[in-house]
Amino acid sequence: MPDLHLSQLTKRYGEVLAVDDVDLTIPEGSFFALLGPSGCGKTTTLRMVAGLDAPTSGQVRLGDENITPLKPYRRPVNTVFQNYALFPHLDVFENVAFGLRRQGRKHIRQEVDEMLSLVELSGMGGRKPGQLSGGQQQRVALARALINRPQVLLLDEPLGALDLKLRRQMQIELKRIQTEVGLTFVHVTHDQEEAMTMADTIAVMNAGKVEQLGPPAELYDAPATVFVANFLGQSNLVRGQVTGRSGEDVLLDVNGRKVVVPAQRNRASGTEVFVGVRPEKIRMSSTQDSRSGENALDGVVTDASFIGVSTQYLVRTPWDQELMVFAQNAGGDAPVAPGTQVVLRWDPAHTFCLDADEDITAGLILDDEAVDMAVTAPS
């Protein structure tokens, strides 16, 4: 199985630039995710790989072979759609066998049975799609695509129609199946958790471009842009100024407080920056509790929300900006009541810096009031 290469791939619909000069190499046998909000170009990119849409310019290659001019049925690529597209009048066995029968294959029972076993549907070959749950129908669609032995399997929001519990179960199942068959999976989704759970590599897309590319942990811990920081999980972003260097660290001023960030985690090109830290990286404590070398900001708890595995706190700083803190509910500490004066502390290694000329709301889905509050947050 060769690598999949997208070279300067561009798609225009009239004046609308849907995909803008995308260059990607997807290693053979990997689980790759195209992640982004609606309208970012991820599905259009997938459709160009499938041959369902022709690129305005650029190429799709499998290894050294340019497959851009090939019709969809001539490509060694299959697609699983969100609506499954099963044939309601055929039973499960015949749905899975459909591609083999079109090839004129006669002795197919063993192959179909093996594929049904892979997706854990053994014994259900005689049922009609309408007799199956949503998760089972998704497995049938997956088996029907895999039985043709494609070099690349494309997944277009395949879990979007499932409820939350079943979706999480199927995330694990999809990863298991991909590992067993060893095919290249390219998965389109707007669900950050889904992408991070399954993918080896994620390409975060925004406005037709790849905003950042890398393993899930790298994108989450070291976002390169405000959009990635906000879209992939949640981030606290505070305006600050670079004041100097100390060895391998960059020194920052955040409204009169000294903050330190490792130089390799500073993505900003100028002195005006957004200082970022994830809510779960922050330790909330009293003013008497301190540890050497930590970054620290003071504030007052304004809200506490119990959300099961953790409690979500909002803490208002002296410059009137609310920061978010996630405290794990491990049973050791009593909840902190609103109105409590606290200090927020975190390891400098968990700090990142981004350019302050970016839109602080990029990647967020906010109502108008929240946007106004974010834009006008004091610096």
C-alpha positions in Angstrom: 0.0 0.0 0.0 1.6 3.3 -1.1 1.4 6.6 0.7 -1.5 9.0 -0.3 -0.2 12.4 -1.5 -2.3 15.5 -1.9 -0.3 18.1 -3.8 -1.3 21.7 -4.1 -4.9 20.5 -4.0 -7.4 23.4 -4.6 -11.1 23.5 -5.2 -13.2 26.6 -6.2 -16.9 26.9 -6.5 -17.3 30.1 -8.4 -15.9 32.8 -6.2 -15.8 30.5 -3.1 -12.4 29.0 -2.4 -13.3 25.7 -0.6 -9.9 24.1 -0.4 -6.8 26.3 -0.7 -3.5 24.7 -1.9 -3.5 21.8 0.5 -0.3 19.7 0.6 -0.5 16.5 2.7 1.2 13.1 2.8 -0.8 10.4 4.5 1.5 7.4 5.4 0.3 4.0 4.3 -1.4 2.0 7.0 -2.1 5.1 9.2 -5.3 6.4 10.7 -5.4 10.0 9.6 -8.1 12.6 10.6 -9.2 15.7 8.8 -10.6 17.8 11.6 -12.4 21.1 11.5 -15.7 23.0 11.7 -18.4 23.0 9.1 -17.3 24.7 5.9 -13.6 24.4 6.5 -13.0 22.2 3.4 -12.5 18.8 5.0 -15.3 17.0 3.3 -14.5 18.7 -0.1 -10.9 17.4 0.3 -12.2 13.9 1.0 -14.5 14.0 -2.0 -11.6 15.0 -4.3 -9.7 11.9 -3.0 -12.7 9.7 -3.7 -13.1 11.2 -7.2 -16.5 12.5 -6.4 -15.3 16.1 -7.0 -12.7 17.2 -9.5 -10.0 19.6 -8.1 -9.7 23.0 -9.7 -5.9 22.4 -9.6 -3.5 20.0 -7.9 -3.1 16.3 -7.8 -4.1 13.2 -5.8 -1.5 10.5 -5.9 -1.1 7.0 -4.5 2.6 6.5 -4.4 3.9 7.5 -7.8 0.5 7.0 -9.5 -1.6 10.1 -10.3 -5.2 9.0 -9.7 -6.7 12.5 -10.2 -8.1 11.8 -13.7 -9.6 8.4 -12.7 -13.3 7.9 -12.2 -14.3 7.0 -8.6 -14.9 3.3 -9.5 -11.4 3.1 -11.1 -9.7 4.2 -7.9 -8.5 1.8 -5.2 -10.5 3.9 -2.7 -13.8 3.2 -0.9 -15.9 5.6 1.2 -18.2 5.0 4.2 -20.7 7.9 4.5 -22.6 9.1 7.5 -26.0 7.8 6.2 -24.4 4.4 5.5 -26.2 4.1 2.1 -27.2 0.5 2.7 -29.6 -1.3 0.3 -32.8 -1.7 2.4 -34.2 -4.5 0.2 -31.0 -6.7 0.6 -30.0 -8.6 3.7 -26.8 -7.9 5.5 -24.9 -10.7 3.7 -25.9 -9.4 0.3 -25.1 -5.8 1.2 -21.6 -6.8 2.1 -21.3 -9.1 -0.9 -22.5 -6.5 -3.3 -19.1 -5.3 -4.5 -17.9 -8.9 -5.0 -20.9 -9.8 -7.0 -20.4 -6.8 -9.3 -16.9 -8.1 -10.0 -18.5 -11.4 -11.1 -17.1 -13.4 -8.2 -18.9 -16.6 -7.5 -17.5 -18.2 -4.3 -17.8 -15.4 -1.8 -19.4 -16.9 1.3 -16.1 -17.3 3.2 -15.0 -13.8 2.4 -18.3 -12.3 3.5 -18.4 -14.4 6.7 -14.8 -13.4 7.6 -15.7 -9.7 7.1 -18.9 -10.0 9.2 -16.7 -11.6 11.9 -14.2 -8.8 11.7 -17.0 -6.2 12.4 -18.6 -8.5 15.1 -21.8 -9.2 13.1 -21.4 -13.0 12.8 -24.8 -14.7 12.6 -26.6 -11.5 11.4 -26.2 -12.1 7.7 -29.9 -12.8 7.1 -31.2 -9.7 8.7 -32.3 -6.6 6.8 -30.8 -3.2 7.6 -34.1 -2.0 9.1 -33.8 -4.7 11.7 -30.4 -3.4 12.9 -29.4 -0.7 15.3 -27.5 2.4 14.1 -24.2 1.0 15.3 -24.8 -2.3 13.6 -25.7 -0.6 10.3 -22.5 1.4 10.5 -20.6 -1.9 10.9 -22.3 -3.3 7.8 -21.3 -0.2 5.8 -17.8 -0.6 7.0 -17.7 -4.3 6.1 -19.1 -3.6 2.6 -16.3 -1.1 2.0 -13.5 -3.2 3.4 -14.4 -6.4 1.5 -13.3 -4.8 -1.8 -9.7 -4.5 -0.3 -9.2 -0.8 -1.1 -5.8 0.8 -0.5 -7.5 3.7 1.2 -10.7 3.8 3.2 -12.4 7.2 3.4 -14.7 7.8 6.4 -17.0 10.9 6.1 -18.4 11.6 9.5 -19.3 7.9 9.9 -20.4 8.2 13.6 -22.3 11.4 13.3 -25.8 9.7 13.5 -25.0 7.7 16.6 -25.8 8.7 20.2 -22.9 9.7 22.4 -22.4 6.4 24.3 -22.5 4.3 21.1 -20.3 6.8 19.3 -17.6 6.4 21.9 -17.9 2.6 21.7 -17.6 2.7 17.9 -14.5 4.9 18.1 -12.7 2.1 19.9 -14.1 -0.4 17.4 -13.0 1.5 14.3 -9.5 1.9 15.7 -9.4 -1.9 16.4 -10.6 -2.7 12.9 -8.1 -0.4 11.3 -5.3 -1.9 13.3 -6.3 -5.4 12.3 -6.7 -4.8 8.5 -3.7 -2.5 8.3 -5.4 -0.2 5.7 -5.0 3.6 5.4 -8.0 5.2 7.0 -8.8 8.9 6.3 -11.4 10.1 8.6 -13.3 13.4 8.3 -14.9 14.8 11.5 -15.8 18.0 13.3 -15.6 16.1 16.7 -12.3 16.8 18.5 -12.6 13.9 20.9 -13.3 11.5 18.0 -10.2 12.6 16.1 -8.0 12.4 19.2 -9.3 9.0 20.2 -8.7 7.3 16.9 -6.1 9.1 14.8 -2.4 8.7 14.6 -2.1 12.1 12.9 -4.6 15.0 12.7 -4.7 17.8 10.2 -6.7 20.7 11.6 -8.4 22.6 8.8 -9.7 26.1 8.8 -11.0 28.2 5.8 -9.7 25.7 3.3 -6.2 25.4 4.7 -4.4 23.1 7.0 -3.9 25.1 10.2 -1.7 22.6 12.0 -0.6 19.0 11.4 0.7 16.4 13.9 -0.1 13.7 16.5 -3.1 14.5 18.8 -1.0 15.1 21.9 1.3 17.5 20.1 -1.6 19.5 18.7 -3.3 19.7 22.1 -0.2 20.5 24.2 1.5 22.8 21.8 -1.1 24.5 19.5 0.5 26.7 16.8 -2.4 29.1 16.4 -5.3 30.6 18.4 -7.7 28.7 16.2 -6.1 25.3 17.1 -5.9 26.2 20.8 -9.6 27.0 21.0 -11.0 24.4 18.6 -9.0 21.4 20.0 -10.2 21.4 23.6 -10.4 24.5 25.8 -7.7 27.1 26.5 -7.2 30.1 28.7 -5.6 32.9 26.7 -4.4 36.0 28.4 -2.7 39.0 26.8 1.0 39.6 27.8 4.2 41.2 26.7 7.6 39.6 26.2 10.1 41.3 28.5 13.3 39.3 27.9 15.0 36.0 28.0 16.6 33.9 30.8 18.5 30.9 29.5 16.0 28.7 27.6 13.0 30.6 28.9 11.1 33.6 27.7 10.0 36.1 30.3 6.6 37.6 30.1 4.6 40.4 31.8 0.9 39.6 32.3 -0.8 42.6 33.8 2.0 43.1 36.2 2.6 39.5 37.0 5.8 37.6 35.9 5.1 34.5 33.8 7.7 32.2 32.2 7.4 30.0 29.1 10.0 27.7 27.6 11.4 29.3 24.4 10.4 26.3 22.3 6.8 26.7 23.3 6.7 30.4 22.1 5.0 30.5 18.7 4.7 34.3 18.7 6.9 36.4 16.4 6.6 39.7 18.2 6.5 41.0 21.8 2.7 41.2 22.1 1.4 37.6 22.8 -1.4 35.5 24.1 -0.2 33.4 27.0 -2.1 30.1 27.0 -2.7 27.3 29.5 -5.2 24.4 29.4 -7.8 24.4 32.3 -6.8 21.0 33.6 -3.1 22.0 33.9 -4.0 24.7 36.5 -3.8 24.0 40.3 -6.1 26.2 42.3 -4.8 27.0 45.8 -4.8 29.4 48.7 -2.4 32.4 48.7 -0.2 30.6 51.3 0.4 27.6 49.2 3.3 28.1 46.8 5.9 26.1 44.9 9.1 27.4 43.5 9.2 28.0 39.8 5.5 27.9 39.1 3.6 30.5 37.2 0.9 32.1 39.3 -2.1 34.5 38.8 -4.5 35.5 41.5 -8.3 35.8 41.3 -11.7 35.2 42.9 -13.9 32.1 42.2 -17.1 33.3 40.5 -18.7 29.9 39.6 -18.3 26.2 40.3 -20.0 23.6 38.2 -20.0 19.9 39.1 -19.6 17.9 35.8 -18.9 14.4 37.2 -15.2 13.5 36.8 -14.2 17.1 37.5 -15.5 20.4 38.8 -15.3 23.4 36.4 -14.4 26.7 38.1 -14.5 30.2 36.7 -12.0 32.5 38.3 -12.1 36.3 37.7 -8.7 38.0 37.6 -8.0 41.6 38.9 -8.2 42.8 35.3 -11.7 41.4 35.0 -11.1 38.4 32.8 -12.5 35.0 33.7 -10.3 32.0 33.5 -11.4 28.3 33.5 -10.0 25.6 35.8 -10.8 21.9 35.8 -10.3 20.2 39.2 -10.5 16.4 39.2 -13.1 15.0 41.7 -10.7 12.6 43.3 -12.4 12.9 46.7 -9.4 14.6 48.5 -10.4 18.2 48.4 -13.5 20.1 49.4 -15.2 22.1 46.7 -14.1 25.8 46.5 -17.1 28.1 47.0 -17.7 31.1 44.8 -16.3 34.3 46.3 -13.1 32.5 47.5 -9.8 34.3 46.9 -7.4 31.9 45.2 -4.1 31.7 43.3 -3.9 29.8 40.0 -0.6 28.0 39.6 0.8 25.9 36.8 4.1 24.5 35.5 5.8 26.8 33.0 6.3 23.7 30.8 2.5 23.7 30.3 2.4 27.3 29.1 2.4 28.3 25.4 2.5 31.6 23.6 0.7 32.7 20.4 0.7 35.8 18.3 -1.6 38.5 19.9 -2.6 39.8 16.4 -4.8 36.7 15.9 -8.5 36.8 16.7 -8.9 35.6 20.3 -12.3 34.0 19.4 -10.9 32.0 16.4 -12.0 28.4 16.8 -14.7 29.1 19.3 -18.5 28.7 18.9 -19.8 31.7 20.9 -22.9 33.7 21.2 -22.7 37.4 20.4 -22.3 38.4 24.1 -19.5 36.0 24.7 -17.7 37.3 21.6 -18.0 40.8 22.8 -16.6 39.8 26.2 -13.6 38.0 24.7 -12.8 40.8 22.3 -13.0 43.5 25.0 -11.1 41.5 27.7 -8.7 44.0 29.3 -5.0 43.6 28.3 
